[in-house]
Amino acid sequence: MITMLEESSELIGLQVYTKEGIFLGTVDNVVMDIEEGEVNGIFVGETNPLLVEESKSTLLPFRWISAIGDIIILRHFPERISISGESE
């Protein structure tokens, strides 16, 4: 369940996990739709090399988030992301 956020900055620093409980990384930044005042995505830096090739930073759509609390749990994440941009 996604709870109401007072400020989008509350997301920064939260750890992100897949629905299987695998650590992906930590939220570095938030992508906002200024006109709508909504969060569109989260930017995760220094990602888990088991999930993202070369631990590249990754932008995740907000719709992929299942729950926000002390951590963020994703409802969807590809098995692995390669540098070429192809999901496995």
N, CA, C and O atoms as CSV, one atom per row, in Angstrom:
chain,resi,resn,atom,element,x,y,z
A,1,MET,N,N,0.840,-1.174,0.000
A,1,MET,CA,C,0.000,0.000,0.000
A,1,MET,C,C,0.888,1.241,0.000
A,1,MET,O,O,1.866,1.321,0.744
A,2,ILE,N,N,0.538,2.195,-0.835
A,2,ILE,CA,C,1.284,3.444,-0.894
A,2,ILE,C,C,0.581,4.453,0.000
A,2,ILE,O,O,-0.598,4.757,-0.184
A,3,THR,N,N,1.328,4.964,0.971
A,3,THR,CA,C,0.762,5.943,1.891
A,3,THR,C,C,0.931,7.342,1.327
A,3,THR,O,O,1.748,7.564,0.433
A,4,MET,N,N,0.172,8.269,1.841
A,4,MET,CA,C,0.261,9.657,1.420
A,4,MET,C,C,1.563,10.260,1.933
A,4,MET,O,O,1.911,10.103,3.103
A,5,LEU,N,N,2.269,10.942,1.062
A,5,LEU,CA,C,3.520,11.589,1.442
A,5,LEU,C,C,3.262,13.052,1.748
A,5,LEU,O,O,2.504,13.718,1.043
A,6,GLU,N,N,3.886,13.543,2.787
A,6,GLU,CA,C,3.818,14.972,3.076
A,6,GLU,C,C,4.673,15.733,2.063
A,6,GLU,O,O,4.262,16.767,1.537
A,7,GLU,N,N,5.875,15.200,1.801
A,7,GLU,CA,C,6.793,15.814,0.845
A,7,GLU,C,C,7.484,14.718,0.058
A,7,GLU,O,O,7.772,13.648,0.594
A,8,SER,N,N,7.749,14.983,-1.213
A,8,SER,CA,C,8.433,13.991,-2.037
A,8,SER,C,C,9.840,13.715,-1.527
A,8,SER,O,O,10.392,12.645,-1.781
A,9,SER,N,N,10.420,14.663,-0.814
A,9,SER,CA,C,11.778,14.474,-0.293
A,9,SER,C,C,11.841,13.346,0.740
A,9,SER,O,O,12.928,12.870,1.066
A,10,GLU,N,N,10.680,12.912,1.259
A,10,GLU,CA,C,10.645,11.795,2.203
A,10,GLU,C,C,11.142,10.502,1.564
A,10,GLU,O,O,11.573,9.587,2.267
A,11,LEU,N,N,11.085,10.423,0.236
A,11,LEU,CA,C,11.516,9.216,-0.468
A,11,LEU,C,C,13.037,9.108,-0.559
A,11,LEU,O,O,13.583,8.006,-0.617
A,12,ILE,N,N,13.714,10.246,-0.571
A,12,ILE,CA,C,15.165,10.256,-0.755
A,12,ILE,C,C,15.836,9.570,0.431
A,12,ILE,O,O,15.567,9.881,1.592
A,13,GLY,N,N,16.711,8.633,0.102
A,13,GLY,CA,C,17.429,7.878,1.124
A,13,GLY,C,C,16.784,6.548,1.487
A,13,GLY,O,O,17.400,5.732,2.174
A,14,LEU,N,N,15.543,6.314,1.032
A,14,LEU,CA,C,14.893,5.037,1.336
A,14,LEU,C,C,15.509,3.913,0.507
A,14,LEU,O,O,15.861,4.109,-0.657
A,15,GLN,N,N,15.636,2.741,1.114
A,15,GLN,CA,C,16.134,1.573,0.404
A,15,GLN,C,C,15.001,0.982,-0.419
A,15,GLN,O,O,13.841,0.990,-0.006
A,16,VAL,N,N,15.361,0.463,-1.607
A,16,VAL,CA,C,14.382,-0.092,-2.537
A,16,VAL,C,C,14.635,-1.594,-2.685
A,16,VAL,O,O,15.768,-2.029,-2.894
A,17,TYR,N,N,13.554,-2.379,-2.572
A,17,TYR,CA,C,13.635,-3.834,-2.682
A,17,TYR,C,C,12.643,-4.332,-3.729
A,17,TYR,O,O,11.586,-3.735,-3.930
A,18,THR,N,N,12.996,-5.439,-4.398
A,18,THR,CA,C,12.063,-6.084,-5.314
A,18,THR,C,C,11.005,-6.809,-4.489
A,18,THR,O,O,11.143,-6.942,-3.273
A,19,LYS,N,N,9.961,-7.272,-5.146
A,19,LYS,CA,C,8.914,-8.002,-4.415
A,19,LYS,C,C,9.434,-9.324,-3.860
A,19,LYS,O,O,8.828,-9.909,-2.963
A,20,GLU,N,N,10.568,-9.793,-4.402
A,20,GLU,CA,C,11.201,-11.015,-3.896
A,20,GLU,C,C,12.112,-10.735,-2.702
A,20,GLU,O,O,12.681,-11.662,-2.127
A,21,GLY,N,N,12.253,-9.459,-2.325
A,21,GLY,CA,C,13.073,-9.096,-1.176
A,21,GLY,C,C,14.537,-8.852,-1.493
A,21,GLY,O,O,15.367,-8.811,-0.584
A,22,ILE,N,N,14.868,-8.691,-2.772
A,22,ILE,CA,C,16.253,-8.431,-3.176
A,22,ILE,C,C,16.501,-6.926,-3.164
A,22,ILE,O,O,15.745,-6.156,-3.756
A,23,PHE,N,N,17.567,-6.521,-2.483
A,23,PHE,CA,C,17.924,-5.100,-2.399
A,23,PHE,C,C,18.339,-4.593,-3.772
A,23,PHE,O,O,19.213,-5.178,-4.413
A,24,LEU,N,N,17.712,-3.497,-4.233
A,24,LEU,CA,C,18.048,-2.882,-5.516
A,24,LEU,C,C,18.994,-1.710,-5.338
A,24,LEU,O,O,19.986,-1.608,-6.060
A,25,GLY,N,N,18.714,-0.829,-4.398
A,25,GLY,CA,C,19.540,0.354,-4.185
A,25,GLY,C,C,18.809,1.348,-3.293
A,25,GLY,O,O,17.829,1.007,-2.630
A,26,THR,N,N,19.301,2.581,-3.288
A,26,THR,CA,C,18.740,3.634,-2.447
A,26,THR,C,C,18.268,4.788,-3.320
A,26,THR,O,O,18.934,5.145,-4.291
A,27,VAL,N,N,17.127,5.372,-2.982
A,27,VAL,CA,C,16.579,6.493,-3.748
A,27,VAL,C,C,17.504,7.704,-3.608
A,27,VAL,O,O,17.776,8.173,-2.503
A,28,ASP,N,N,17.981,8.198,-4.758
A,28,ASP,CA,C,18.844,9.381,-4.794
A,28,ASP,C,C,18.077,10.649,-5.134
A,28,ASP,O,O,18.440,11.743,-4.704
A,29,ASN,N,N,17.002,10.488,-5.919
A,29,ASN,CA,C,16.268,11.660,-6.374
A,29,ASN,C,C,14.852,11.249,-6.753
A,29,ASN,O,O,14.554,10.062,-6.890
A,30,VAL,N,N,13.995,12.229,-6.918
A,30,VAL,CA,C,12.597,12.008,-7.262
A,30,VAL,C,C,12.279,12.813,-8.516
A,30,VAL,O,O,12.684,13.968,-8.639
A,31,VAL,N,N,11.547,12.194,-9.451
A,31,VAL,CA,C,11.121,12.878,-10.670
A,31,VAL,C,C,9.677,13.320,-10.473
A,31,VAL,O,O,8.795,12.509,-10.191
A,32,MET,N,N,9.452,14.633,-10.628
A,32,MET,CA,C,8.128,15.212,-10.373
A,32,MET,C,C,7.488,15.746,-11.650
A,32,MET,O,O,8.180,16.201,-12.560
A,33,ASP,N,N,6.163,15.685,-11.705
A,33,ASP,CA,C,5.381,16.419,-12.689
A,33,ASP,C,C,4.959,17.690,-11.959
A,33,ASP,O,O,4.039,17.671,-11.142
A,34,ILE,N,N,5.631,18.783,-12.259
A,34,ILE,CA,C,5.416,20.040,-11.541
A,34,ILE,C,C,3.982,20.543,-11.698
A,34,ILE,O,O,3.376,21.006,-10.732
A,35,GLU,N,N,3.441,20.453,-12.912
A,35,GLU,CA,C,2.088,20.958,-13.155
A,35,GLU,C,C,1.039,20.192,-12.348
A,35,GLU,O,O,0.106,20.787,-11.808
A,36,GLU,N,N,1.199,18.875,-12.272
A,36,GLU,CA,C,0.235,18.038,-11.550
A,36,GLU,C,C,0.580,17.890,-10.073
A,36,GLU,O,O,-0.267,17.504,-9.268
A,37,GLY,N,N,1.834,18.199,-9.719
A,37,GLY,CA,C,2.266,18.040,-8.333
A,37,GLY,C,C,2.363,16.586,-7.908
A,37,GLY,O,O,2.138,16.254,-6.744
A,38,GLU,N,N,2.702,15.713,-8.867
A,38,GLU,CA,C,2.769,14.282,-8.601
A,38,GLU,C,C,4.182,13.755,-8.824
A,38,GLU,O,O,4.946,14.297,-9.622
A,39,VAL,N,N,4.510,12.689,-8.103
A,39,VAL,CA,C,5.778,11.992,-8.316
A,39,VAL,C,C,5.598,11.054,-9.504
A,39,VAL,O,O,4.681,10.233,-9.518
A,40,ASN,N,N,6.482,11.179,-10.510
A,40,ASN,CA,C,6.423,10.306,-11.683
A,40,ASN,C,C,7.362,9.123,-11.582
A,40,ASN,O,O,7.115,8.073,-12.176
A,41,GLY,N,N,8.456,9.291,-10.820
A,41,GLY,CA,C,9.422,8.210,-10.732
A,41,GLY,C,C,10.440,8.458,-9.645
A,41,GLY,O,O,10.498,9.531,-9.044
A,42,ILE,N,N,11.249,7.425,-9.405
A,42,ILE,CA,C,12.343,7.547,-8.444
A,42,ILE,C,C,13.639,7.170,-9.146
A,42,ILE,O,O,13.661,6.284,-10.000
A,43,PHE,N,N,14.703,7.842,-8.783
A,43,PHE,CA,C,16.025,7.611,-9.348
A,43,PHE,C,C,16.840,6.858,-8.307
A,43,PHE,O,O,17.111,7.373,-7.223
A,44,VAL,N,N,17.229,5.631,-8.650
A,44,VAL,CA,C,17.983,4.779,-7.731
A,44,VAL,C,C,19.431,4.726,-8.202
A,44,VAL,O,O,19.710,4.297,-9.322
A,45,GLY,N,N,20.344,5.159,-7.351
A,45,GLY,CA,C,21.762,5.172,-7.702
A,45,GLY,C,C,22.492,3.965,-7.152
A,45,GLY,O,O,22.030,3.315,-6.214
A,46,GLU,N,N,23.639,3.673,-7.745
A,46,GLU,CA,C,24.485,2.552,-7.312
A,46,GLU,C,C,23.651,1.309,-7.032
A,46,GLU,O,O,23.561,0.842,-5.897
A,47,THR,N,N,23.054,0.796,-8.073
A,47,THR,CA,C,22.151,-0.343,-7.958
A,47,THR,C,C,22.905,-1.658,-7.760
A,47,THR,O,O,24.114,-1.742,-7.978
A,48,ASN,N,N,22.170,-2.664,-7.348
A,48,ASN,CA,C,22.691,-4.010,-7.133
A,48,ASN,C,C,23.178,-4.578,-8.469
A,48,ASN,O,O,22.391,-4.669,-9.411
A,49,PRO,N,N,24.459,-4.962,-8.574
A,49,PRO,CA,C,24.993,-5.480,-9.840
A,49,PRO,C,C,24.357,-6.802,-10.264
A,49,PRO,O,O,24.469,-7.187,-11.428
A,50,LEU,N,N,23.699,-7.499,-9.353
A,50,LEU,CA,C,22.994,-8.722,-9.727
A,50,LEU,C,C,21.723,-8.413,-10.514
A,50,LEU,O,O,21.217,-9.259,-11.251
A,51,LEU,N,N,21.207,-7.181,-10.349
A,51,LEU,CA,C,19.970,-6.783,-11.021
A,51,LEU,C,C,20.197,-5.811,-12.168
A,51,LEU,O,O,19.453,-5.820,-13.148
A,52,VAL,N,N,21.232,-4.966,-12.050
A,52,VAL,CA,C,21.504,-3.947,-13.070
A,52,VAL,C,C,22.980,-4.025,-13.446
A,52,VAL,O,O,23.859,-3.855,-12.601
A,53,GLU,N,N,23.237,-4.282,-14.719
A,53,GLU,CA,C,24.611,-4.410,-15.206
A,53,GLU,C,C,25.438,-3.182,-14.835
A,53,GLU,O,O,24.996,-2.046,-15.010
A,54,GLU,N,N,26.631,-3.421,-14.327
A,54,GLU,CA,C,27.588,-2.389,-13.920
A,54,GLU,C,C,27.050,-1.451,-12.836
A,54,GLU,O,O,27.572,-0.350,-12.661
A,55,SER,N,N,26.038,-1.866,-12.124
A,55,SER,CA,C,25.456,-1.069,-11.023
A,55,SER,C,C,25.051,0.335,-11.454
A,55,SER,O,O,25.126,1.276,-10.664
A,56,LYS,N,N,24.623,0.475,-12.701
A,56,LYS,CA,C,24.227,1.786,-13.222
A,56,LYS,C,C,23.005,2.321,-12.478
A,56,LYS,O,O,22.152,1.558,-12.026
A,57,SER,N,N,22.941,3.628,-12.364
A,57,SER,CA,C,21.763,4.284,-11.787
A,57,SER,C,C,20.561,4.007,-12.677
A,57,SER,O,O,20.689,3.887,-13.895
A,58,THR,N,N,19.400,3.909,-12.057
A,58,THR,CA,C,18.198,3.510,-12.782
A,58,THR,C,C,17.015,4.387,-12.385
A,58,THR,O,O,16.812,4.679,-11.207
A,59,LEU,N,N,16.241,4.801,-13.382
A,59,LEU,CA,C,15.013,5.555,-13.150
A,59,LEU,C,C,13.843,4.577,-13.197
A,59,LEU,O,O,13.652,3.873,-14.188
A,60,LEU,N,N,13.068,4.540,-12.125
A,60,LEU,CA,C,11.931,3.629,-12.038
A,60,LEU,C,C,10.628,4.412,-12.049
A,60,LEU,O,O,10.500,5.400,-11.326
A,61,PRO,N,N,9.648,3.987,-12.864
A,61,PRO,CA,C,8.347,4.654,-12.847
A,61,PRO,C,C,7.669,4.467,-11.487
A,61,PRO,O,O,7.786,3.408,-10.870
A,62,PHE,N,N,6.977,5.477,-11.035
A,62,PHE,CA,C,6.305,5.418,-9.734
A,62,PHE,C,C,5.275,4.296,-9.695
A,62,PHE,O,O,5.019,3.729,-8.632
A,63,ARG,N,N,4.685,3.970,-10.834
A,63,ARG,CA,C,3.662,2.918,-10.880
A,63,ARG,C,C,4.224,1.535,-10.540
A,63,ARG,O,O,3.461,0.612,-10.254
A,64,TRP,N,N,5.556,1.387,-10.569
A,64,TRP,CA,C,6.183,0.114,-10.205
A,64,TRP,C,C,6.242,-0.078,-8.692
A,64,TRP,O,O,6.559,-1.172,-8.224
A,65,ILE,N,N,5.944,0.959,-7.927
A,65,ILE,CA,C,6.041,0.884,-6.467
A,65,ILE,C,C,4.773,0.265,-5.886
A,65,ILE,O,O,3.656,0.668,-6.211
A,66,SER,N,N,4.977,-0.720,-5.022
A,66,SER,CA,C,3.868,-1.399,-4.366
A,66,SER,C,C,3.602,-0.827,-2.980
A,66,SER,O,O,2.451,-0.660,-2.577
A,67,ALA,N,N,4.685,-0.525,-2.247
A,67,ALA,CA,C,4.530,-0.053,-0.868
A,67,ALA,C,C,5.658,0.898,-0.500
A,67,ALA,O,O,6.797,0.746,-0.940
A,68,ILE,N,N,5.304,1.893,0.327
A,68,ILE,CA,C,6.281,2.847,0.854
A,68,ILE,C,C,6.094,2.911,2.359
A,68,ILE,O,O,4.986,3.121,2.852
A,69,GLY,N,N,7.181,2.729,3.074
A,69,GLY,CA,C,7.178,2.835,4.535
A,69,GLY,C,C,8.590,3.198,4.946
A,69,GLY,O,O,9.122,4.229,4.535
A,70,ASP,N,N,9.195,2.346,5.761
A,70,ASP,CA,C,10.602,2.528,6.108
A,70,ASP,C,C,11.490,2.164,4.928
A,70,ASP,O,O,12.640,2.598,4.848
A,71,ILE,N,N,10.947,1.359,4.005
A,71,ILE,CA,C,11.610,0.988,2.756
A,71,ILE,C,C,10.586,1.111,1.635
A,71,ILE,O,O,9.408,1.363,1.886
A,72,ILE,N,N,11.041,0.932,0.397
A,72,ILE,CA,C,10.144,0.897,-0.763
A,72,ILE,C,C,10.171,-0.518,-1.324
A,72,ILE,O,O,11.241,-1.096,-1.516
A,73,ILE,N,N,9.002,-1.069,-1.583
A,73,ILE,CA,C,8.892,-2.387,-2.203
A,73,ILE,C,C,8.282,-2.200,-3.586
A,73,ILE,O,O,7.264,-1.527,-3.746
A,74,LEU,N,N,8.921,-2.805,-4.578
A,74,LEU,CA,C,8.451,-2.705,-5.955
A,74,LEU,C,C,7.467,-3.819,-6.271
A,74,LEU,O,O,7.613,-4.945,-5.796
A,75,ARG,N,N,6.465,-3.496,-7.077
A,75,ARG,CA,C,5.534,-4.523,-7.543
A,75,ARG,C,C,6.071,-5.178,-8.806
A,75,ARG,O,O,5.692,-6.300,-9.142
A,76,HIS,N,N,6.965,-4.467,-9.512
A,76,HIS,CA,C,7.525,-4.987,-10.760
A,76,HIS,C,C,8.978,-4.548,-10.875
A,76,HIS,O,O,9.321,-3.409,-10.556
A,77,PHE,N,N,9.820,-5.451,-11.330
A,77,PHE,CA,C,11.186,-5.121,-11.727
A,77,PHE,C,C,11.656,-6.247,-12.627
A,77,PHE,O,O,11.465,-7.419,-12.300
A,78,PRO,N,N,12.278,-5.908,-13.777
A,78,PRO,CA,C,12.764,-6.964,-14.674
A,78,PRO,C,C,13.764,-7.870,-13.959
A,78,PRO,O,O,14.379,-7.475,-12.968
A,79,GLU,N,N,13.914,-9.074,-14.468
A,79,GLU,CA,C,14.866,-10.011,-13.870
A,79,GLU,C,C,16.265,-9.408,-13.813
A,79,GLU,O,O,16.985,-9.578,-12.828
A,80,ARG,N,N,16.641,-8.706,-14.872
A,80,ARG,CA,C,17.948,-8.041,-14.926
A,80,ARG,C,C,17.892,-6.977,-16.009
A,80,ARG,O,O,17.232,-7.160,-17.033
A,81,ILE,N,N,18.596,-5.843,-15.781
A,81,ILE,CA,C,18.692,-4.779,-16.776
A,81,ILE,C,C,20.122,-4.748,-17.288
A,81,ILE,O,O,21.072,-4.669,-16.509
A,82,SER,N,N,20.266,-4.813,-18.620
A,82,SER,CA,C,21.599,-4.765,-19.216
A,82,SER,C,C,21.883,-3.358,-19.728
A,82,SER,O,O,20.964,-2.557,-19.903
A,83,ILE,N,N,23.161,-3.061,-19.969
A,83,ILE,CA,C,23.577,-1.733,-20.428
A,83,ILE,C,C,22.935,-1.372,-21.756
A,83,ILE,O,O,22.633,-0.202,-21.992
A,84,SER,N,N,22.724,-2.333,-22.615
A,84,SER,CA,C,22.124,-2.060,-23.921
A,84,SER,C,C,20.680,-1.590,-23.797
A,84,SER,O,O,20.059,-1.194,-24.783
A,85,GLY,N,N,20.150,-1.637,-22.569
A,85,GLY,CA,C,18.781,-1.178,-22.331
A,85,GLY,C,C,17.754,-2.278,-22.431
A,85,GLY,O,O,16.560,-2.038,-22.257
A,86,GLU,N,N,18.213,-3.490,-22.712
A,86,GLU,CA,C,17.289,-4.604,-22.836
A,86,GLU,C,C,17.068,-5.263,-21.485
A,86,GLU,O,O,18.021,-5.548,-20.760
A,87,SER,N,N,15.827,-5.500,-21.157
A,87,SER,CA,C,15.496,-6.221,-19.926
A,87,SER,C,C,15.554,-7.707,-20.213
A,87,SER,O,O,15.195,-8.156,-21.301
A,88,GLU,N,N,16.006,-8.462,-19.234
A,88,GLU,CA,C,16.053,-9.916,-19.408
A,88,GLU,C,C,14.912,-10.556,-18.656
A,88,GLU,O,O,14.770,-11.779,-18.674
